[in-house]
Amino acid sequence: MKIKKGFVLREMCGEHIVTGEGLENINFNKLITLNSSAAFLWQEVVGKEFTAEEMAQLLIDRYGIDKELAFKDSEALCQAWINAGIAE
């Protein structure tokens, strides 16, 4: 999986926001916000191919959480990014 080109993580008013650069990526009907752990994962995987397993390991390494929880959360985040159209 990979984050689609043209999407950038920005911080606005203390929130982590994913914005589209270029007209083909602009959708004024939705705003994509990320919590701090999702923003951390974005920064770690942007520009690379990645899997839910790799994201889970990043969560384990950073937060020391249980492997099963980390994998469940990373799978859900991957699916959310696909559904939002920002990853493929």
C-alpha distances in whole Angstrom, upper triangle without the diagonal:
4,7,9,12,15,15,16,17,21,24,27,29,28,25,21,20,17,19,18,20,22,23,20,18,21,22,25,25,22,22,19,20,18,20,21,18,15,17,17,13,12,15,13,10,10,11,8,5,5,6,9,11,11,11,14,16,16,17,20,21,21,23,24,23,23,20,20,20,17,15,16,16,12,11,13,12,8,10,13,10,9,13,14,12,11,7,5
4,6,9,12,11,13,14,18,21,24,27,26,23,19,18,15,16,15,17,18,20,18,16,19,20,23,23,21,20,17,18,17,19,20,18,15,15,15,12,10,12,12,8,7,7,6,5,6,9,11,14,12,12,15,17,16,18,20,21,21,23,25,24,25,22,22,22,19,17,18,17,14,14,15,13,10,12,13,10,10,13,13,11,9,6,6
4,6,9,8,10,11,15,18,20,24,23,20,16,14,11,12,12,13,15,17,15,12,15,17,19,20,18,16,14,15,14,17,17,16,13,13,14,11,8,11,11,8,6,7,8,8,9,11,13,16,14,13,16,18,16,18,21,21,21,23,25,24,25,23,24,23,20,18,19,17,14,14,15,12,10,12,12,8,9,12,11,9,6,4,6
4,6,6,10,12,15,19,21,24,24,21,17,15,11,12,10,11,12,14,12,9,13,14,18,19,17,16,14,16,16,19,20,19,16,15,17,15,12,13,14,11,9,9,10,11,12,14,16,19,18,17,20,22,20,22,25,25,25,26,29,28,29,27,27,26,23,22,22,20,17,17,18,15,12,14,14,10,10,12,11,8,5,5,7
4,6,8,12,15,18,21,24,24,21,18,16,12,11,9,9,10,12,11,9,12,15,18,20,18,17,15,17,18,21,21,21,18,17,18,16,13,14,15,12,9,8,11,12,14,17,19,22,20,19,23,24,22,24,27,27,26,28,31,30,32,30,30,29,26,25,26,24,20,21,21,18,16,17,17,13,13,16,14,11,8,9,10
4,7,10,13,16,18,22,22,19,16,14,10,8,6,5,7,10,9,7,10,12,15,17,16,15,14,16,17,20,21,21,18,16,18,17,14,14,17,15,11,11,14,16,17,20,22,24,23,21,25,26,24,25,29,28,27,29,32,32,33,32,32,30,27,27,27,25,22,23,22,19,18,19,18,14,15,16,14,11,9,11,13
4,7,10,13,15,19,19,16,13,10,6,6,5,6,9,11,11,7,9,12,14,16,14,12,11,12,13,16,17,18,15,13,15,14,11,12,14,13,9,10,13,15,16,19,19,22,21,19,22,24,21,22,26,26,24,26,29,28,30,29,29,27,24,24,24,22,19,20,19,16,15,17,15,11,13,14,11,10,7,9,12
4,6,10,12,16,16,13,10,8,5,5,6,7,11,14,14,11,12,14,15,17,15,13,11,11,12,15,15,16,13,11,13,13,9,10,13,12,9,11,14,16,17,19,20,23,21,18,22,23,20,21,25,24,22,24,27,27,29,28,29,27,24,24,25,22,19,21,20,17,16,18,16,13,15,17,14,13,10,12,15
4,7,10,13,12,10,7,6,4,6,9,11,14,17,17,13,14,15,16,18,15,12,10,9,9,11,11,13,11,8,10,11,8,8,12,12,9,12,15,17,17,19,19,22,20,17,20,21,18,18,22,22,19,21,24,24,27,26,27,25,22,23,23,20,18,20,19,15,16,18,15,13,16,17,14,14,11,13,17
4,6,10,10,8,6,5,6,7,10,12,15,18,19,15,15,16,16,18,16,12,11,10,10,12,12,14,13,9,12,14,11,10,14,15,13,15,18,21,21,23,23,25,23,20,23,24,21,21,24,24,21,22,26,26,29,29,30,27,24,25,26,22,21,23,22,18,19,21,18,16,19,20,17,17,14,17,20
4,7,6,5,5,6,9,10,14,15,19,21,22,18,18,18,18,20,17,13,12,10,10,11,11,14,13,10,12,15,13,12,16,17,16,19,21,24,23,25,24,26,24,21,23,25,21,21,24,24,21,21,25,25,28,29,30,27,24,26,26,22,21,24,22,19,21,23,20,18,21,22,19,20,17,19,23
4,5,5,6,7,10,11,14,16,19,20,22,19,17,18,17,18,16,12,12,10,11,12,13,16,15,13,16,18,16,16,20,21,19,22,24,27,26,28,27,29,28,24,26,28,25,24,27,27,24,24,28,28,31,32,32,29,27,29,28,24,24,26,24,21,23,24,21,20,23,23,19,21,19,21,25
4,6,9,10,13,14,18,19,22,24,25,22,20,20,19,20,17,14,14,12,13,13,14,17,17,15,17,20,19,19,22,24,22,25,28,30,29,30,29,31,30,26,28,30,26,25,28,28,25,25,28,29,32,33,33,30,28,30,29,26,26,28,26,23,25,26,23,22,25,25,22,24,22,24,28
4,7,9,13,15,19,20,24,25,27,23,22,22,21,21,18,15,14,11,11,10,10,14,14,12,14,17,16,16,20,21,21,24,26,28,27,28,27,29,27,24,25,26,23,22,25,25,21,21,25,25,28,29,30,27,25,27,27,23,23,26,24,21,23,25,22,21,24,24,21,24,21,24,27
4,6,10,12,16,18,22,23,24,20,19,19,18,18,15,11,10,7,8,8,9,12,12,10,13,15,14,15,18,19,18,22,24,25,24,25,24,26,25,21,23,24,21,20,23,24,20,20,24,24,26,27,28,24,23,24,24,20,20,23,20,17,20,21,18,17,21,21,18,20,18,20,24
4,7,10,13,16,19,21,21,18,17,17,17,18,14,11,9,6,5,7,7,10,9,7,10,12,10,11,14,16,15,18,20,22,21,22,21,23,22,18,20,22,19,18,21,21,18,19,22,22,25,25,26,23,21,22,22,18,18,20,18,15,17,18,15,14,18,18,15,17,15,17,20
4,6,10,13,16,17,18,14,13,13,13,14,11,7,6,4,6,9,11,13,11,9,12,13,11,12,16,16,14,17,20,21,21,22,21,24,23,19,22,24,21,20,24,24,21,22,25,25,27,27,27,24,22,23,23,19,18,20,18,15,16,18,14,13,16,16,13,14,12,15,19
4,7,10,13,15,15,11,11,11,12,14,10,8,5,6,8,11,13,14,11,9,13,13,10,11,15,14,12,14,17,18,18,20,19,23,21,18,21,23,20,20,24,24,22,23,26,25,28,27,27,25,22,23,22,19,18,19,17,14,14,16,13,10,13,14,10,11,9,12,15
4,7,10,11,12,8,8,9,10,12,10,8,7,9,11,15,16,18,15,13,16,16,13,14,17,16,14,15,18,20,20,22,22,26,24,21,24,26,23,24,27,27,25,26,30,29,31,31,31,28,26,26,26,22,21,22,20,17,17,18,15,13,15,15,12,12,10,13,16
4,6,8,8,5,5,8,10,12,11,10,10,12,14,18,19,20,17,15,18,18,14,16,19,17,14,15,18,19,20,22,23,26,25,23,26,28,25,26,29,30,28,29,32,32,33,32,32,30,28,27,27,24,22,23,22,18,18,19,16,13,15,15,12,11,9,12,15
4,7,8,6,7,11,12,15,15,13,14,16,17,21,22,23,20,18,20,20,16,17,20,18,15,15,18,20,22,24,25,28,27,25,28,30,27,28,32,31,29,31,34,34,36,35,35,33,30,30,30,27,25,26,25,22,21,22,20,17,18,19,15,14,12,14,17
4,6,6,7,11,13,16,16,16,16,19,21,24,25,26,23,21,24,23,20,20,23,21,18,17,20,22,24,27,28,31,29,27,31,32,30,31,35,35,33,35,38,37,39,38,38,36,33,33,33,30,28,28,27,24,23,24,22,19,19,20,17,15,13,16,18
4,5,5,9,11,14,15,15,16,20,22,26,27,28,25,23,26,26,22,23,26,24,20,20,23,24,26,28,29,33,31,29,33,35,32,33,37,37,35,37,40,39,41,39,39,37,35,34,34,31,29,29,28,25,24,24,22,19,19,19,16,14,14,17,19
4,6,8,11,14,14,15,16,19,21,25,27,28,24,23,26,24,21,22,25,22,19,19,21,22,24,26,27,30,29,28,31,33,31,32,35,36,34,36,39,38,39,37,37,35,33,32,32,29,27,27,26,23,22,21,20,17,17,17,14,12,12,15,16
4,6,10,12,12,12,12,16,18,21,23,24,20,19,22,21,17,19,22,19,16,17,19,20,21,23,24,27,26,24,28,30,28,28,32,32,31,32,35,34,36,34,34,32,30,29,28,26,24,24,23,20,19,19,17,14,14,14,11,9,9,12,14
4,6,9,9,10,11,15,17,21,23,24,21,20,23,22,19,21,24,22,19,19,22,23,24,26,26,30,29,26,29,32,29,30,33,34,32,33,36,35,37,36,35,33,31,30,30,27,25,25,24,21,20,20,18,15,16,15,12,11,11,15,17
4,5,6,8,10,14,17,20,23,24,21,20,24,23,20,22,25,23,20,22,24,24,25,26,26,30,29,27,29,32,30,30,33,34,32,33,36,35,36,35,34,32,30,30,28,26,25,24,22,20,20,19,16,15,15,14,10,10,11,15,17
4,6,7,11,14,17,21,23,25,22,21,25,25,22,24,27,25,23,24,27,27,28,29,28,32,32,29,31,34,32,31,35,36,34,34,37,36,37,37,36,33,32,32,30,27,27,27,24,22,22,21,18,17,18,16,13,13,14,18,20
4,7,10,13,17,20,23,25,21,21,25,25,22,25,27,26,24,26,28,28,28,28,28,31,31,28,30,33,31,31,34,36,33,33,36,35,36,35,34,32,31,30,28,26,25,25,22,20,21,20,16,16,17,14,11,13,14,18,20
4,7,10,13,16,19,21,18,18,21,21,19,21,24,23,21,23,25,25,25,25,24,28,28,25,27,30,28,27,30,32,30,30,33,31,32,32,31,28,27,27,25,22,22,22,19,17,18,17,13,13,14,12,9,11,12,16,18
4,6,10,13,16,18,15,15,18,18,16,18,21,21,19,21,23,24,24,24,23,27,26,23,25,28,25,24,28,29,27,27,30,29,30,30,29,27,25,25,24,21,21,21,18,16,17,17,13,12,15,13,10,12,12,15,18
4,7,10,13,14,11,11,15,15,12,15,18,17,16,19,20,21,20,21,20,23,22,19,21,24,22,21,24,26,23,23,27,25,27,27,26,23,22,22,21,17,17,18,15,12,14,14,10,9,12,11,8,10,9,12,16
4,7,10,12,9,9,13,13,12,14,17,17,16,19,21,22,20,21,19,22,22,18,20,22,20,19,22,23,21,21,24,23,25,25,25,22,20,21,20,16,16,17,15,12,14,15,11,11,14,14,11,13,12,14,18
4,6,8,6,6,9,10,9,11,14,14,14,18,19,20,18,18,17,19,19,15,16,19,16,15,19,20,17,17,20,19,21,21,21,18,16,18,17,13,13,15,13,10,12,14,11,10,14,14,12,14,12,14,17
4,6,5,6,9,10,10,12,14,16,16,20,21,21,19,19,17,19,19,15,16,18,15,13,17,18,15,14,18,17,19,20,20,17,15,17,16,12,13,16,14,11,14,16,13,13,17,17,15,18,16,17,20
4,6,5,6,9,10,11,12,14,15,19,20,21,19,19,17,19,18,14,15,16,13,12,15,15,12,12,15,15,18,19,20,17,15,17,17,13,14,17,15,13,15,18,15,15,19,20,18,20,17,18,22
4,5,5,6,9,10,11,12,14,18,18,19,16,16,14,15,14,11,11,13,10,8,11,12,9,9,12,12,15,15,16,13,11,13,14,10,10,14,13,10,13,16,14,14,18,19,18,20,17,17,20
4,5,5,6,9,10,11,12,15,16,16,14,14,12,15,13,10,11,13,11,9,13,14,12,12,15,15,17,17,17,14,12,13,13,10,9,12,11,8,10,13,11,10,14,15,14,16,13,13,16
4,5,5,6,9,10,10,14,15,17,15,16,15,17,15,12,14,15,12,12,15,15,13,14,17,17,20,19,20,18,15,17,17,13,12,15,14,11,13,15,13,12,16,17,15,16,13,14,17
4,5,5,6,9,10,14,14,16,14,15,14,15,13,10,12,13,9,9,12,12,9,11,14,15,18,17,19,17,14,15,17,13,12,15,15,12,14,17,16,14,18,19,18,19,16,16,19
4,5,5,6,8,12,12,13,10,11,11,12,10,7,9,10,7,8,11,12,10,12,14,14,17,16,17,15,12,13,14,11,9,12,13,10,10,14,13,12,15,17,16,17,14,13,16
4,5,5,6,9,10,12,11,12,12,14,12,9,12,14,11,12,15,15,14,15,18,18,20,19,20,18,15,16,17,14,11,14,14,10,10,14,13,10,13,16,14,14,11,11,14
4,6,6,9,10,13,12,14,15,16,13,11,14,14,11,13,16,15,13,16,19,19,22,21,22,21,17,18,20,17,14,17,17,14,14,17,16,14,17,19,17,17,14,14,16
4,6,9,9,11,10,12,13,13,10,9,12,11,8,11,13,12,11,14,17,18,20,18,20,19,15,16,18,16,13,16,17,14,14,17,17,15,17,20,19,19,15,14,16
4,6,5,7,7,9,11,12,9,8,12,12,10,12,15,14,14,17,19,19,21,19,20,19,16,15,18,15,12,14,16,13,11,15,15,12,14,18,17,16,13,11,13
4,6,8,9,12,14,16,13,12,15,16,13,15,19,18,17,20,22,22,24,22,24,22,19,19,20,18,15,16,17,14,13,16,16,12,14,17,16,15,11,10,12
4,7,9,13,15,17,14,14,18,18,16,18,21,20,20,23,25,25,27,25,26,25,22,21,23,21,17,19,20,17,15,18,18,15,16,19,18,16,12,11,12
4,6,10,13,14,11,12,15,15,14,17,19,19,19,22,23,24,25,22,24,23,20,19,21,20,16,17,19,16,14,17,18,15,15,19,18,17,14,11,12
4,7,11,12,10,11,14,15,14,17,19,19,20,22,23,23,24,21,22,22,19,17,19,18,14,15,17,15,12,15,17,14,14,18,18,16,14,10,10
4,7,8,6,7,11,11,11,14,16,16,17,19,20,20,20,17,18,18,15,13,16,15,11,12,14,12,10,13,15,13,13,17,17,16,14,11,10
4,5,5,6,9,10,11,13,14,16,17,18,19,18,18,15,15,15,13,10,12,12,9,9,12,11,8,11,14,12,13,16,17,17,15,11,11
4,5,5,6,9,10,11,12,14,15,16,17,15,15,12,12,12,9,7,9,9,5,5,9,8,7,9,12,12,12,15,16,17,15,12,12
4,5,5,6,9,10,10,12,14,15,15,14,13,10,10,11,9,6,10,10,7,8,12,12,10,13,16,15,16,19,20,20,19,16,16
4,5,5,6,9,10,11,12,14,14,14,14,11,13,14,10,9,12,12,9,10,14,12,11,15,16,15,17,20,20,20,18,15,16
4,5,5,6,9,10,11,12,13,12,13,11,12,12,8,8,10,9,6,9,11,9,9,13,14,13,15,18,18,18,16,14,15
4,5,5,6,9,10,10,11,9,9,7,9,8,5,5,8,8,6,8,11,10,11,14,15,15,17,19,20,21,19,17,18
4,5,5,6,8,10,9,10,10,8,10,11,7,8,12,11,9,12,15,14,14,17,19,18,20,23,23,24,21,19,20
4,5,5,6,8,9,10,12,10,13,12,9,10,13,12,10,13,15,13,14,17,18,17,19,22,22,23,20,18,20
4,5,5,6,7,7,9,9,11,9,6,9,11,9,8,12,13,12,13,17,17,17,19,21,21,23,20,19,21
4,6,5,5,5,7,7,10,9,6,9,12,11,11,14,16,15,16,19,20,20,22,25,25,26,24,22,24
4,6,6,8,10,10,14,13,10,12,15,14,13,17,18,17,18,22,22,22,24,27,27,27,25,23,25
4,6,8,12,12,15,14,11,14,16,14,13,17,18,16,18,21,21,21,24,26,25,27,24,23,25
4,6,9,11,13,11,9,13,15,13,13,17,17,16,18,21,21,21,24,26,26,27,25,24,26
4,7,9,12,11,9,13,15,14,14,17,19,18,20,23,23,23,26,28,28,30,27,26,28
4,6,9,7,6,10,11,11,12,15,16,16,18,20,21,22,24,26,26,28,26,25,26
4,6,5,6,9,10,11,12,14,16,16,18,20,21,22,24,26,27,29,27,25,27
4,6,5,6,9,10,10,12,14,15,16,18,20,21,22,24,26,27,25,23,24
4,5,5,6,9,10,11,12,14,15,17,18,20,21,23,24,26,25,23,23
4,5,5,6,8,10,11,12,14,15,16,18,20,21,22,24,23,22,23
4,6,5,6,9,10,10,12,14,15,16,18,20,21,23,21,19,21
4,5,5,6,9,10,10,12,14,15,16,18,20,21,20,18,18
4,6,5,6,9,10,11,12,14,16,17,18,20,20,18,19
4,5,5,6,9,10,10,12,14,15,16,18,17,16,18
4,5,5,6,9,10,10,12,14,15,17,15,13,15
4,5,5,6,9,10,11,12,14,16,15,13,13
4,5,5,6,9,10,10,12,14,14,13,14
4,5,5,6,9,10,10,12,11,10,12
4,5,5,6,9,10,11,10,8,9
4,5,5,6,9,10,10,9,9
4,5,5,6,9,9,9,11
4,5,5,6,5,5,8
4,5,5,6,5,6
4,5,8,8,9
4,6,8,10
4,6,7
4,7
4
